[in-house]
Amino acid sequence: MLILGVESSCDETAAAVVEDGKKILSDVIASQVAVHSPYGGVVPELASRKHVEAILPVIAQALEEARVGAEDLDAIAVTQGPGLVGALLVGIGAAKAMAYALGKPLIPVSHLEGHMHAAFLGQTSPRESFVCLVVSGGHTALYRVDPDGKNHFLGATRDDAAGEAFDKVAKLLGLGYPGGIEIDRLAVKGNPHAIAFPKAFMEKDSLEFSFSGLKTAVANFVRHHGLPAGENESPSYRIEDLVASFQETVVDVLVTKTVRAANLTGTKDVAVVGGVAANSRLRQRLTGAAFEHQLNLHLPPLRLCTDNAVMIAAAGFTVWKRSGFCLDPLELDAVSRWHV
């Protein structure tokens, strides 16, 4: 079954063709990083306009690279939510138009479920129920995912997502956008135990997260000590140590909660997906924790951690097997908030 996936939930315009939910025939992404970098974050209006410019060329390229025609597709899967409404509407509009013109079924997909399906596209795939940590700029949550693709919510952040904290701390320090990448790069040269930042573990056995206090603690530290000194001044701290300590605090909470979720649910397989799943320190710590607790860790390829359409097409295959197609594709609308 050939499915064209379309993704436009934030600042990546993406299309991909996937066969039977596993075999990747094409994977095309048009990035908007250069557009949003001057602002230190995604500007929704600019994102929507760039999606309009890119959506049709990206779809055309995905079909060309897959060496299939639009008429060869069995269905079209599209991200319905959650995300920026204006951005989502661009992808949904293009997918609806194609489905109507070609007489093809349309499959609405949750962006979060798409990320979860990236766990099946790595070198190893879960065969039993597994705990999935979805961690990105907009989401930090834990789910138990069953073999049939059904998801069971375990806990989420009460305030900022982990990726959001990364981006805001990077902006505070003037490191540029996307902030998570810059922090990961600098942290390698720093001491992760140089500065003690607070960790929010909440109640006993809690599977919820909170990163707003950590973000505030970093801001207070910078307010007290100032930004790293210039060339002719004596710095009171190294920015590499600051970002390494911040990153270690976030990673420690994410790893602890993920292992806790596996223990509480009795599962032996865990996966981490989403943009922050590309963080080198998180991957390193999770690998060590999985070995220590005898868990099977599933990590998607780095390219499939950030927003992409491969995961949407793959999830579309599962949604089709579970629920069928959208009964009235022309009535499909964007959903800004969606809890799977």
N, C-alpha and C positions, 0 to 999 in steps of 0.2 A: 504494500500500500504506500503510494507516494503522497506525502503531505508537504505543502508549502507552509512554512512558519513565518509569521510577520510579527515583529516586536518594535514598539515605539513608546514604551511607557515613561521614559525619562529623556536622556540625551543621546541615546544610540539608536540610529535607524538601522534595522537589521532584517534580513530575510535569509531563509535556508530551506533546502529541500532534504528531507530525511525519509528513508525507506524503512517501513515496519518499525518505526520508533527507535531504531538503533543505528542503521547504516547512514552515515553523513555523506550526502552527495555534493552539497555546497554549503558554504557558510560565509555570508557577506555582511560586513558591519561598516557603516559610515559614522565615524566618531565626530563629536562636537566639542572635544576638549579645547581646541584653539579658540572657539567662539566664547566659551564660558570662563576660560582662565583669567581674563582681566577682572572678572567680578568675584572670583574666589568661590564660585558655586554656580549651580544651574539657574539660569533665568528662564522661567517657564514660557514667556512670550517668544523669546528668541529660539528656544528649543522647538516650539511648535512650528515656527516659520521654516526652520532648517529641515524639519521632518517633511514638510510639504515639498521642499526642493529635492530631497533625496529619495523619497519613498519609491517612486516608480523606477528610477535608474537602479536602485538597489535590488528590487524585485526582478527586474530584467536580467541583471548580472547573476543573480542566484539561479535563475532558470538556465541561463547560458552555461554557467560553470557546471551545473548538474547534467547538462546535455539532454534536457527534456523540454518539451513544449508545454505551454499552459494547459493545452487540451489533454496532456498525459497525466495531469494531477488527478488524484482520487478525492482530495479534500484540501481545504485551506484552513489553517489554524491561526488564530490571532490573539494577542494579549488583550483581554477585556479590562483588566485592572489587577491590582491597584496601581496607581501612578498619577502623573499629571494629566488632568482631563483633556486639555488641549492637545497634548502630545499623543495620548491614547486615541483620540478621535481621528487623527491622521491615518494611523495604521488600520484602525477599524474601517474607516471609509474606503481605503484602498482594497482591503480584503472583502468587504461587502460588494463593492463594485465588480471585482473579479468573480466572486461566487455567483453573482446574479448574471453577469454576461456569459460566463462559461457553463452555467447550470451545474456548478459544483457545490457540494455541501460545505458549510462553514462551521468550524468548531471554536467556540469561545474558551479561552484558557486563562487561568489565574497566573499572574506573573510569579507568585510564590511557588505554585505547584510546578511551574516551569523550572525554577531553580532547583527544586527537589529532584527533578528528573535528570539533572546534570550528574547526580550521583551514580546513575546507571550508564554513563557515557565515558567513564574512566577506564583504567586498566583492569580494575575489579568492580563487580557489581553486587549489591546486596541480593541475597536469595530469600532471606527471611525478613520479618519485620525489623526495622532499624530506626534508631534515633537520628534525626536530621537537625542540625543547627543551621538555620538560615540567617546569615549575617551579612548585612550590606549597609549602604548609606541610609536606606529608608526602613530597614527591618532588622530586628534581632529577636529571633524566636526559636523555640524548640518544638519539634513535632515527632510523633511516632508514625512512621509510614509503613503500612501493611503491604504484603505482596500484590494485592489487587489494586494498589495505588491510592487507597483511601488514607486520609491523613487525620491524625488525632492531635489536637492542640495540647501542648503541655505547659507552655509559659512563654512570656514575651517581655520586652522592655517596658518599664512603666513610664519612661520619658524618652531620652535620646537613644537612637540606634547607635551601635558601636561605630559604624562607618561615618555616621554624622558627627560623632565625637572626634574621630580622626580628622575629618575635614575642617571642623571648627577650630581645633587646636592648631592645625597647620596654618589656617588663615590668621589666627592670633599671632603666630610666630613669623608670619610673612614667608611661608615656605612654598606657596603656590598651590595650584589645583591641577589634578586631584591630590588632595592632601595625604591620603593614605599611602600612596606610592612614595612620596617624598619622605614621610616619617619612617617607612620601612627601610628606605635606602640609608638614611642618616643613622637609624638606630643600630645598625650593624657595627658602627664605629663607637657606640656609646656603652656605658655601664648601666645595665637595666636595674641595678640596685642602688644607684647613686642617690635617688630621691624617693622618699616614702610617700606615696599617694594613697588616699583612702580607697578601699575596695568594698563595694556594696553587695553583700551576699544575702541580705534580708533574713527572713525567718528560716528556722531549721528545715531542711529539705525543700526550700523554695526553688522553683525553676524559673523565677522571674529575674529580670535584670534592671539595673539603673546606672546610667553613666553621666547624668547631669551633675552630680556632686563631684565626680572626678574632673569633669570639664571645668567646673568652678574652681576646684583646687589648683588646677594648672594656671588658670587666669589669675588667681590670688598670688601664686608663686611668682609669676611674671610681674605682677603689679608691685610686689615687694622687692624683687631682685632686679627688675628691669629686663629689657631684652638683652641678648648677648652683646657684650661690649664690642666697640669698633676696633680697628687695627691698632690705634694708638692708646687704647685703654686696657686696664687689667680686668679681664672678665671674672665675674663672681661664680660662674658655672659654665659648663660646656653645653651647647644646644644638643649635641649628640647624646649626652647623658640625660638631659631633660626628656627628649622624645623616646629614648630607650626605656626610661622608667615609666613614662606614660603608657607606652605600648605594652610593656610587660604587665602592667596593672590590668589593662583591658584583656589581654590574652589569658592571664591567670584566672579571671572570672569566667571567661568563655569556656576554657578547658574544664575547670572545676564543675561548672553547671552541666556540661555535656556528659561528663563521666557520671555525675549524679543521676542524670536522666536515664542513662543506660542501666545503672544499678536499680533504680526505682521501677523501671519497666521490665527488667529482666531480659533485655536484649543484649546480644553480643556484637551487633554491627552498629557502627556509627558513621555518619557522613557530615561533612561541612560544606555548604554551598553559599553562593553569593559573592559579591565583590571582595569582601574582607577575607574570604577563603583563599584568596591569592596571597595574603600576607605571609611572608616567609617564616616569621617567628611563630605564628599560629600553627602553621603546618608542622613545624619542627616540634613544638610542644605537644600537639595532638598525637603525633607519631610516637613520641616517648610515652605519653599517657596510655595510648592504646596497647603498647607493649607491656607496660607495667600492670595494667588491669586486664590483660588478655582479651582485648577487644579487636574486632576487625575494622580497620579504618578505610573508608572509601573517599578519595579526594578526586574531584574532577580535574581535567587539564586546566591550566591557568586561563586559557582563552575562553573556556566555558564557565568560568567563575563570574566574570562580569556579564552584563546584559548581552544576550545574543538570541538569535531566532532558532538555533538548533534545539535548545531546550524547550521552546514553545512548540515546535513541530513534534518533538519526542513526547511531550506531555499531551499534545493533541491526539496522538495515537492511543494513549491510555484513556483519555476522556471519551474518545469515540467508543472504545470497547466497553466502558463503564456506563456511559449515559447516552450514547448516540450523538447525532448532529443537532445543531441549532434548528428548532422547528420553523422559525421564521427569521432567516438571517437579516432581512432588511430592518427588523425591529431591534437588532442588537445595539446596545448603547454602552458607553464607557462607564466604569465603576471606579471611583477614586479610592475607595477603601474596600478591601475584600479580605476577609479572614477565612482561610481554608481549614 
